[in-house]
Amino acid sequence: MAHDVTRVTGKARSLKMTTGQICHLVSPEKLQV
């Protein structure tokens, strides 16, 4: 059970990091447009 929690937490963390990277890449484009 603890292993599943760790996996979900890691997954959420990766998703959050990915979202942050996407926002960081998209923001400059929106500012230019």
CHARMM internal coordinates of N, CA and C (Angstrom, degrees):
IC EDIT
DIST 1 N 1 CA 1.4732
DIST 1 CA 1 C 1.5314
ANGL 1 N 1 CA 1 C 109.63
DIST 1 C 2 N 1.3365
ANGL 1 CA 1 C 2 N 115.62
DIHE 1 N 1 CA 1 C 2 N -45.91
DIST 2 N 2 CA 1.4664
ANGL 1 C 2 N 2 CA 119.30
DIHE 1 CA 1 C 2 N 2 CA 179.74
DIST 2 CA 2 C 1.5246
ANGL 2 N 2 CA 2 C 109.82
DIHE 1 C 2 N 2 CA 2 C -61.25
DIST 2 C 3 N 1.3414
ANGL 2 CA 2 C 3 N 115.41
DIHE 2 N 2 CA 2 C 3 N -35.63
DIST 3 N 3 CA 1.4675
ANGL 2 C 3 N 3 CA 119.31
DIHE 2 CA 2 C 3 N 3 CA -179.30
DIST 3 CA 3 C 1.5285
ANGL 3 N 3 CA 3 C 109.63
DIHE 2 C 3 N 3 CA 3 C -63.99
DIST 3 C 4 N 1.3431
ANGL 3 CA 3 C 4 N 116.53
DIHE 3 N 3 CA 3 C 4 N -39.87
DIST 4 N 4 CA 1.4633
ANGL 3 C 4 N 4 CA 120.12
DIHE 3 CA 3 C 4 N 4 CA 179.15
DIST 4 CA 4 C 1.5268
ANGL 4 N 4 CA 4 C 110.17
DIHE 3 C 4 N 4 CA 4 C -63.68
DIST 4 C 5 N 1.3309
ANGL 4 CA 4 C 5 N 116.09
DIHE 4 N 4 CA 4 C 5 N -41.60
DIST 5 N 5 CA 1.4680
ANGL 4 C 5 N 5 CA 119.97
DIHE 4 CA 4 C 5 N 5 CA -179.68
DIST 5 CA 5 C 1.5259
ANGL 5 N 5 CA 5 C 109.66
DIHE 4 C 5 N 5 CA 5 C -61.84
DIST 5 C 6 N 1.3276
ANGL 5 CA 5 C 6 N 115.73
DIHE 5 N 5 CA 5 C 6 N -42.98
DIST 6 N 6 CA 1.4648
ANGL 5 C 6 N 6 CA 119.83
DIHE 5 CA 5 C 6 N 6 CA 179.81
DIST 6 CA 6 C 1.5209
ANGL 6 N 6 CA 6 C 109.94
DIHE 5 C 6 N 6 CA 6 C -63.07
DIST 6 C 7 N 1.3202
ANGL 6 CA 6 C 7 N 115.91
DIHE 6 N 6 CA 6 C 7 N -40.29
DIST 7 N 7 CA 1.4739
ANGL 6 C 7 N 7 CA 119.88
DIHE 6 CA 6 C 7 N 7 CA -179.27
DIST 7 CA 7 C 1.5262
ANGL 7 N 7 CA 7 C 110.06
DIHE 6 C 7 N 7 CA 7 C -65.18
DIST 7 C 8 N 1.3357
ANGL 7 CA 7 C 8 N 116.51
DIHE 7 N 7 CA 7 C 8 N -45.20
DIST 8 N 8 CA 1.4704
ANGL 7 C 8 N 8 CA 120.66
DIHE 7 CA 7 C 8 N 8 CA -179.71
DIST 8 CA 8 C 1.5274
ANGL 8 N 8 CA 8 C 110.07
DIHE 7 C 8 N 8 CA 8 C -63.82
DIST 8 C 9 N 1.3332
ANGL 8 CA 8 C 9 N 116.16
DIHE 8 N 8 CA 8 C 9 N -42.43
DIST 9 N 9 CA 1.4672
ANGL 8 C 9 N 9 CA 119.76
DIHE 8 CA 8 C 9 N 9 CA 179.91
DIST 9 CA 9 C 1.5201
ANGL 9 N 9 CA 9 C 110.20
DIHE 8 C 9 N 9 CA 9 C -62.36
DIST 9 C 10 N 1.3288
ANGL 9 CA 9 C 10 N 116.25
DIHE 9 N 9 CA 9 C 10 N -44.30
DIST 10 N 10 CA 1.4635
ANGL 9 C 10 N 10 CA 120.62
DIHE 9 CA 9 C 10 N 10 CA 178.99
DIST 10 CA 10 C 1.5192
ANGL 10 N 10 CA 10 C 110.38
DIHE 9 C 10 N 10 CA 10 C -63.17
DIST 10 C 11 N 1.3301
ANGL 10 CA 10 C 11 N 115.79
DIHE 10 N 10 CA 10 C 11 N -39.64
DIST 11 N 11 CA 1.4638
ANGL 10 C 11 N 11 CA 120.63
DIHE 10 CA 10 C 11 N 11 CA 179.97
DIST 11 CA 11 C 1.5257
ANGL 11 N 11 CA 11 C 109.59
DIHE 10 C 11 N 11 CA 11 C -63.62
DIST 11 C 12 N 1.3346
ANGL 11 CA 11 C 12 N 116.56
DIHE 11 N 11 CA 11 C 12 N -46.55
DIST 12 N 12 CA 1.4593
ANGL 11 C 12 N 12 CA 121.05
DIHE 11 CA 11 C 12 N 12 CA -179.94
DIST 12 CA 12 C 1.5226
ANGL 12 N 12 CA 12 C 109.73
DIHE 11 C 12 N 12 CA 12 C -62.61
DIST 12 C 13 N 1.3389
ANGL 12 CA 12 C 13 N 115.72
DIHE 12 N 12 CA 12 C 13 N -40.24
DIST 13 N 13 CA 1.4684
ANGL 12 C 13 N 13 CA 119.89
DIHE 12 CA 12 C 13 N 13 CA -179.49
DIST 13 CA 13 C 1.5285
ANGL 13 N 13 CA 13 C 109.67
DIHE 12 C 13 N 13 CA 13 C -63.66
DIST 13 C 14 N 1.3328
ANGL 13 CA 13 C 14 N 116.81
DIHE 13 N 13 CA 13 C 14 N -43.02
DIST 14 N 14 CA 1.4662
ANGL 13 C 14 N 14 CA 120.65
DIHE 13 CA 13 C 14 N 14 CA 179.68
DIST 14 CA 14 C 1.5267
ANGL 14 N 14 CA 14 C 109.34
DIHE 13 C 14 N 14 CA 14 C -64.42
DIST 14 C 15 N 1.3345
ANGL 14 CA 14 C 15 N 115.97
DIHE 14 N 14 CA 14 C 15 N -41.45
DIST 15 N 15 CA 1.4608
ANGL 14 C 15 N 15 CA 120.18
DIHE 14 CA 14 C 15 N 15 CA -179.71
DIST 15 CA 15 C 1.5193
ANGL 15 N 15 CA 15 C 109.92
DIHE 14 C 15 N 15 CA 15 C -63.92
DIST 15 C 16 N 1.3328
ANGL 15 CA 15 C 16 N 116.44
DIHE 15 N 15 CA 15 C 16 N -41.67
DIST 16 N 16 CA 1.4618
ANGL 15 C 16 N 16 CA 120.75
DIHE 15 CA 15 C 16 N 16 CA 179.73
DIST 16 CA 16 C 1.5284
ANGL 16 N 16 CA 16 C 110.18
DIHE 15 C 16 N 16 CA 16 C -63.39
DIST 16 C 17 N 1.3292
ANGL 16 CA 16 C 17 N 116.38
DIHE 16 N 16 CA 16 C 17 N -43.21
DIST 17 N 17 CA 1.4671
ANGL 16 C 17 N 17 CA 120.44
DIHE 16 CA 16 C 17 N 17 CA 179.08
DIST 17 CA 17 C 1.5213
ANGL 17 N 17 CA 17 C 110.08
DIHE 16 C 17 N 17 CA 17 C -63.36
DIST 17 C 18 N 1.3298
ANGL 17 CA 17 C 18 N 116.34
DIHE 17 N 17 CA 17 C 18 N -42.55
DIST 18 N 18 CA 1.4647
ANGL 17 C 18 N 18 CA 120.17
DIHE 17 CA 17 C 18 N 18 CA 179.82
DIST 18 CA 18 C 1.5244
ANGL 18 N 18 CA 18 C 109.73
DIHE 17 C 18 N 18 CA 18 C -62.46
DIST 18 C 19 N 1.3408
ANGL 18 CA 18 C 19 N 116.39
DIHE 18 N 18 CA 18 C 19 N -44.05
DIST 19 N 19 CA 1.4646
ANGL 18 C 19 N 19 CA 120.41
DIHE 18 CA 18 C 19 N 19 CA 179.50
DIST 19 CA 19 C 1.5159
ANGL 19 N 19 CA 19 C 110.18
DIHE 18 C 19 N 19 CA 19 C -61.07
DIST 19 C 20 N 1.3270
ANGL 19 CA 19 C 20 N 116.52
DIHE 19 N 19 CA 19 C 20 N -41.54
DIST 20 N 20 CA 1.4635
ANGL 19 C 20 N 20 CA 120.65
DIHE 19 CA 19 C 20 N 20 CA 179.48
DIST 20 CA 20 C 1.5149
ANGL 20 N 20 CA 20 C 110.69
DIHE 19 C 20 N 20 CA 20 C -62.75
DIST 20 C 21 N 1.3237
ANGL 20 CA 20 C 21 N 117.30
DIHE 20 N 20 CA 20 C 21 N -40.76
DIST 21 N 21 CA 1.4649
ANGL 20 C 21 N 21 CA 121.20
DIHE 20 CA 20 C 21 N 21 CA 179.50
DIST 21 CA 21 C 1.5183
ANGL 21 N 21 CA 21 C 109.82
DIHE 20 C 21 N 21 CA 21 C -65.21
DIST 21 C 22 N 1.3339
ANGL 21 CA 21 C 22 N 116.81
DIHE 21 N 21 CA 21 C 22 N -42.60
DIST 22 N 22 CA 1.4657
ANGL 21 C 22 N 22 CA 120.91
DIHE 21 CA 21 C 22 N 22 CA -179.97
DIST 22 CA 22 C 1.5275
ANGL 22 N 22 CA 22 C 109.45
DIHE 21 C 22 N 22 CA 22 C -62.36
DIST 22 C 23 N 1.3379
ANGL 22 CA 22 C 23 N 117.14
DIHE 22 N 22 CA 22 C 23 N -46.43
DIST 23 N 23 CA 1.4620
ANGL 22 C 23 N 23 CA 121.02
DIHE 22 CA 22 C 23 N 23 CA 179.89
DIST 23 CA 23 C 1.5214
ANGL 23 N 23 CA 23 C 109.79
DIHE 22 C 23 N 23 CA 23 C -61.08
DIST 23 C 24 N 1.3312
ANGL 23 CA 23 C 24 N 116.45
DIHE 23 N 23 CA 23 C 24 N -40.51
DIST 24 N 24 CA 1.4637
ANGL 23 C 24 N 24 CA 121.07
DIHE 23 CA 23 C 24 N 24 CA -178.48
DIST 24 CA 24 C 1.5285
ANGL 24 N 24 CA 24 C 109.68
DIHE 23 C 24 N 24 CA 24 C -65.28
DIST 24 C 25 N 1.3396
ANGL 24 CA 24 C 25 N 116.98
DIHE 24 N 24 CA 24 C 25 N -35.49
DIST 25 N 25 CA 1.4647
ANGL 24 C 25 N 25 CA 120.51
DIHE 24 CA 24 C 25 N 25 CA -178.77
DIST 25 CA 25 C 1.5237
ANGL 25 N 25 CA 25 C 110.86
DIHE 24 C 25 N 25 CA 25 C -79.37
DIST 25 C 26 N 1.3377
ANGL 25 CA 25 C 26 N 116.78
DIHE 25 N 25 CA 25 C 26 N -35.76
DIST 26 N 26 CA 1.4657
ANGL 25 C 26 N 26 CA 120.76
DIHE 25 CA 25 C 26 N 26 CA -176.49
DIST 26 CA 26 C 1.5315
ANGL 26 N 26 CA 26 C 111.46
DIHE 25 C 26 N 26 CA 26 C -78.29
DIST 26 C 27 N 1.3302
ANGL 26 CA 26 C 27 N 117.21
DIHE 26 N 26 CA 26 C 27 N -36.71
DIST 27 N 27 CA 1.4672
ANGL 26 C 27 N 27 CA 120.58
DIHE 26 CA 26 C 27 N 27 CA -176.88
DIST 27 CA 27 C 1.5285
ANGL 27 N 27 CA 27 C 112.44
DIHE 26 C 27 N 27 CA 27 C -52.73
DIST 27 C 28 N 1.3365
ANGL 27 CA 27 C 28 N 120.15
DIHE 27 N 27 CA 27 C 28 N -51.97
DIST 28 N 28 CA 1.4643
ANGL 27 C 28 N 28 CA 121.34
DIHE 27 CA 27 C 28 N 28 CA -179.92
DIST 28 CA 28 C 1.5236
ANGL 28 N 28 CA 28 C 111.38
DIHE 27 C 28 N 28 CA 28 C -57.62
DIST 28 C 29 N 1.3303
ANGL 28 CA 28 C 29 N 116.89
DIHE 28 N 28 CA 28 C 29 N -37.94
DIST 29 N 29 CA 1.4652
ANGL 28 C 29 N 29 CA 119.53
DIHE 28 CA 28 C 29 N 29 CA -179.95
DIST 29 CA 29 C 1.5281
ANGL 29 N 29 CA 29 C 110.16
DIHE 28 C 29 N 29 CA 29 C -65.44
DIST 29 C 30 N 1.3373
ANGL 29 CA 29 C 30 N 116.09
DIHE 29 N 29 CA 29 C 30 N -41.87
DIST 30 N 30 CA 1.4681
ANGL 29 C 30 N 30 CA 119.77
DIHE 29 CA 29 C 30 N 30 CA 179.53
DIST 30 CA 30 C 1.5219
ANGL 30 N 30 CA 30 C 110.06
DIHE 29 C 30 N 30 CA 30 C -64.81
DIST 30 C 31 N 1.3303
ANGL 30 CA 30 C 31 N 116.48
DIHE 30 N 30 CA 30 C 31 N -37.54
DIST 31 N 31 CA 1.4606
ANGL 30 C 31 N 31 CA 120.16
DIHE 30 CA 30 C 31 N 31 CA -179.63
DIST 31 CA 31 C 1.5265
ANGL 31 N 31 CA 31 C 109.83
DIHE 30 C 31 N 31 CA 31 C -65.23
DIST 31 C 32 N 1.3253
ANGL 31 CA 31 C 32 N 117.30
DIHE 31 N 31 CA 31 C 32 N -39.42
DIST 32 N 32 CA 1.4639
ANGL 31 C 32 N 32 CA 121.18
DIHE 31 CA 31 C 32 N 32 CA -179.82
DIST 32 CA 32 C 1.5175
ANGL 32 N 32 CA 32 C 110.12
DIHE 31 C 32 N 32 CA 32 C -68.45
DIST 32 C 33 N 1.3396
ANGL 32 CA 32 C 33 N 116.10
DIHE 32 N 32 CA 32 C 33 N -41.40
DIST 33 N 33 CA 1.4664
ANGL 32 C 33 N 33 CA 119.98
DIHE 32 CA 32 C 33 N 33 CA -178.83
DIST 33 CA 33 C 1.5190
ANGL 33 N 33 CA 33 C 108.08
DIHE 32 C 33 N 33 CA 33 C -76.41
END
COOR INIT
IC SEED 1 N 1 CA 1 C
IC BUILD
